[in-house]
Amino acid sequence: MITDREINLLAAYMVDTHGRKALSYADTAVLELEQIGESVRADAWRMLRQVALDMVEGRRSRDGQVLH
């Protein structure tokens, strides 16, 4: 099982590397994993996408702190 900290680190890396495009990469991963019946892995990518979206839109810092 992947931890919240690991999701945050992966999301931060993806956003730093790919910017907003990280969201579409996560969407693609979700779709592909669902097609092959990997729902648990698809859920992890959904969570990663949400964290990345929060970072892109300024609601979460790269270290995982929620910004107000």
C-alpha angles and dihedrals in degrees: 000000000000117000128229089248092054091049089051093049092049093047091049091050092049093048092046091048102038107015115204090350087074087076093060091046089055091047090052092049091051093051094046094047092048090051091058094043098254097137096157092054090044089054090053089054090048089055091047090050092053092050090047090049090052089052094047091049094046099249095115132036123230089256091056101259115144109236123215 
